[in-house]
């Protein structure tokens, strides 16, 4: 019972991650310009608003809480795939991709934090450069996230934790996300985040599915071995 409860919490942390970062980001950027490539003056104006807005602060905290939940989910995914004896290559790829995405997203907080800290005496061109760094990091994160979705979909299917339609959708979104990430990095301003957003939705659905039915009762390797009959001696040629 305790193991099942832990698995449910671990699985649900994936849904919490998606919900918190979407809601938190909406609050964080509330009242700011949503231009694809804002000018330095607009960036400074938005930074002044975010630095003094309680709503933006709450959103910022929610986003970081979301990434904390993501760390829990990655740990759950690693243990679950290992326990179910899923493909080590697929499972390992999913975990490495998740850690890489997390590193990119947390690292992107540095230029955003510097902007909020020094916006009062920062030149407009520097502010724009810091904002662009944050935007490019967002597009860059699409690549490891796409690999995470595709590899996790295949690994979870191998482990018997999701059905074929769910796995195929995840693999498709992984491939599409990877292609759109490459295109987006070549032109970040016009990058298409659709596969990334749909991948987040896929992760939410799978997380809820695993929380409802963790599958801990059948956590055995997929390969079975027949026991020799009692009293029978095997003779090798």
C-alpha positions, 0 to 999 in steps of 0.5 A: 500500500505504501509503495502504491501511494508513493507511486501515485504521488510520483506520477501525479507530480508530472501533472503538477509540473504542467499545471504549475508552469502553465498557470505560473507563467500566465501570472508571471507575464500578466500585464506585460508585452507579448511581442515576439521580439520586444524592443529594449525599452519595452523589455525594461518597462515589462521588467519594472512591472514584474518587479513590482507586481505581486501577481508576477511574483506569485507566478514566478514562485509557481513556475519554480514549484513546477520544476521542483515537481518535475524533479520528483516526476523524473525520479519516479519515472526512472525508478518505475522504468527500472522496476518494470525492466523497460528498455535501458536505452529508451529509459536512460534516454528519457531521463537524460533528456529530462535532466537536460531540459531541466538544466536549460530551464533553470539556467535561463532564470539567470538572465531573467533574474539579472534583468529584474535586479538591475532594470533601473540602471540597465541600457535598453540594448543590454535588457533586450539581449538578456530577454533574447537569451531567455527566449532562445533558451525556451526554444532550445528546451524544446529539443530535450523535451521532445526527446523526453516525450518520444523516449518515455512513450516508447519506454512506457509502452515497453513496460506495459504502462501505456497503450499503443495509441498513447505511445504512438502519439507520444513518439509522433510528438517527440519526432515533430518536436525535435524537427520544430526545435531545429527549425526554431533555433534557426529562427527563434522569433518565428519558432512554432511551439505547437509540438512542445505544447502538445507534448506538455498535454501528453505528459499531463494525460500520462501522468494522471493515467499513471497516478490513477493506475500505477501498475505496481502490482505487476512490476516484473521483468517482461522476459519470463523463464520456464522453471525446469521440471522437478526431478528432470536433469537437463543434458547439454550436447 
